[in-house]
Amino acid sequence: MGTEVLDEVFAVVEDRMKNPRQGSYVSGLLAKGEGAILEKIDEEARELIGASEGGDRQEIVHEAADLIFHTMVLLAAKGVKLEEVMEELKRRRR
């Protein structure tokens, strides 16, 4: 599996940033500002750690997805493209 789903989700996040929608979780989080986004990332990272310590595989997957999602919201808010992160990962692999 490639990164297609990441690209799709990131495109939605960017769209919600440019075209806020009433009732959209992403639009609401972005409207609250960077501090709220950082709090969510901190929360999700802690939940991933807890899930890992608990050893429940499905919970680990769930919390990892939450952390990646909220990281993408932060990237979009900061004007960082997902492709930039992918390129950095590729660079590190060399």
N, C-alpha and C positions, 0 to 999 in steps of 0.2 A: 504494500500500500504506500502510495506517495503522499505528498503534502496537499493534495487537492482540497481536502476538507478544511485544512488550515487556511488555505487561500480563500475558500468560500466564506468561512466564518469571519476572517479578517475583512473581506469586502463588505459584509453586512455591518460590522463594527464601524468601518469608515463611512458607510452610507448613513448610519444613525448619527454619526458625528456631524456630517454635512447637512443632513436632512432629518432633524430630530422628529420623533414620532411620539404622540401622546400615548402613554401606557407602555412604552418600550423600556425594558430594563436597562439596556445599554444607554439610551438617550438620557434616562434619569440619572444613571451613575455618572456619565460624562458631565451633566449639568451641575452635579454636586462638587465637581472639581477634582484635582489631582490628589488631594488629601484623602478623599473618600475612596478613590481607586487604590491608593497605596494601602489603606486600611483593609480593603478586600483582599489584596494580594497577601498581606501579612496573615489575615484570617485563614485564607485558603492554604497557605504554606504550612501553618500550624496544624490545620486539619489533615493535610497530607502526611505530616510527620506522625500525628496520632494514629492515622489509619495504618501507616507502615509499622508502627510499634505494635498495633493490634493484630497485624498479620492477615486481615481480611482482604483478599485479592480484589474483589469487586469494589470495595470501599477505596482501596488505593487507586484503582482506575478512575473512579468517580472524582476523587479529590484531585488527582493529577489533571484531569480534564478541566476542573474548575480553576486550578492555578494557571494552566496554559491560557484558558479563555481570558481571565482577568489580566494576565500579562499582555495579551494582545490588545485589550482595551487601553492599557497604559501606553503601549507602543503607539497606537493610533493617536492618543491624546498628545503625545510628545512629537508627533510627526515623523516617527520612525516607521519605515516600511518593513513588512515581514520579510521581504526579499533581502533586505540588509542583514537581518539576523541569520537567514539561511546562508548567505554568502560568508558571513563570519564563521559559521559552523563548518562550512566547506573548507575555508582557509585553515582552520584549526586541524582539520583532518589530514592535511598534506604532510 
